[in-house]
Amino acid sequence: MALQGEANDHVGKGMSGGEIVLAPRPSFPRPLGSPVIAGNAVLYGATGGRLFAAGRVGERFAVRNSGALAVVEGAGDHACEYMTAGSVAILGETGRNFGAGMSGGEAYVLDPDAGFPQRCNTEMVAPARSLSLRDAGHLKRMIEWHRDATGSARAAEVLENWNAFLPLFWKVSPKPAVRPATAPAARSRPRPAAGADETLAAAAP
């Protein structure tokens, strides 16, 4: 499904497959930065499919996402909350409390001003500024799909200056699970041989 124009709340809620593309109308005057193109709770509880939005989305983006792939150009508060799987790329600023309760999947956030760590909830996730070759290749493909689907000028700018933009991305993924330490097994005391109690009792004065 492709829409030229703005969407409201709950785009792609419960999405399990297919593709949604949101792009500004050709006649829409492009302000500086990324205009808001969709409302709150976009991709809430999605289990699959792909979403590309050439603009910012509202609060609670990709909450409880468990398998969808998405590229947007900014997000409000609580993005990727309780996310368990899937891949998300955000080519712009996010709101506060990013990744709270996130236990799976991966998110890539473009952050030229290095302000993202203050907006990320690091209780369960660990932002990393350096991406592996695998992560960089995956992210680049996602942005290419986004550019091809939406005609995004932002995506084109990032791809045309890839070597300059790549170091400005954070990868957000869950911290490794820490297994609780187990207490050492109690050492059992040797049991007296059969009849030992009677022998000791007999020997007592």
PEJO-V538672 format. One record per residue. N is the residue number from 1. SS is DSSP state (h for helix, s for strand, l for the rest). Layout:
((N/SS) (N/SS))
This chain:
((1/l) (2/s) (3/s) (4/s) (5/l) (6/l) (7/l) (8/l) (9/l) (10/l) (11/l) (12/l) (13/l) (14/l) (15/l) (16/s) (17/s) (18/s) (19/s) (20/s) (21/s) (22/s) (23/s) (24/l) (25/l) (26/l) (27/l) (28/l) (29/l) (30/l) (31/l) (32/l) (33/l) (34/l) (35/l) (36/s) (37/l) (38/l) (39/l) (40/l) (41/l) (42/l) (43/l) (44/l) (45/l) (46/l) (47/l) (48/s) (49/s) (50/s) (51/s) (52/s) (53/s) (54/l) (55/l) (56/s) (57/l) (58/l) (59/l) (60/l) (61/l) (62/l) (63/l) (64/l) (65/l) (66/s) (67/s) (68/s) (69/s) (70/s) (71/s) (72/s) (73/l) (74/l) (75/l) (76/l) (77/l) (78/l) (79/l) (80/l) (81/l) (82/l) (83/l) (84/l) (85/s) (86/s) (87/s) (88/s) (89/s) (90/s) (91/l) (92/l) (93/l) (94/l) (95/l) (96/l) (97/l) (98/s) (99/l) (100/l) (101/l) (102/l) (103/l) (104/l) (105/l) (106/s) (107/s) (108/s) (109/s) (110/s) (111/l) (112/l) (113/l) (114/l) (115/l) (116/h) (117/h) (118/h) (119/h) (120/s) (121/l) (122/l) (123/l) (124/l) (125/s) (126/s) (127/s) (128/s) (129/l) (130/l) (131/l) (132/l) (133/h) (134/h) (135/h) (136/h) (137/h) (138/h) (139/h) (140/h) (141/h) (142/h) (143/h) (144/h) (145/h) (146/h) (147/h) (148/h) (149/h) (150/h) (151/l) (152/l) (153/h) (154/h) (155/h) (156/h) (157/h) (158/h) (159/h) (160/h) (161/l) (162/h) (163/h) (164/h) (165/h) (166/h) (167/l) (168/l) (169/s) (170/s) (171/s) (172/s) (173/s) (174/s) (175/l) (176/l) (177/l) (178/l) (179/l) (180/l) (181/l) (182/l) (183/l) (184/l) (185/l) (186/l) (187/l) (188/l) (189/l) (190/l) (191/l) (192/l) (193/l) (194/l) (195/l) (196/h) (197/h) (198/h) (199/h) (200/h) (201/h) (202/h) (203/h) (204/l) (205/l))
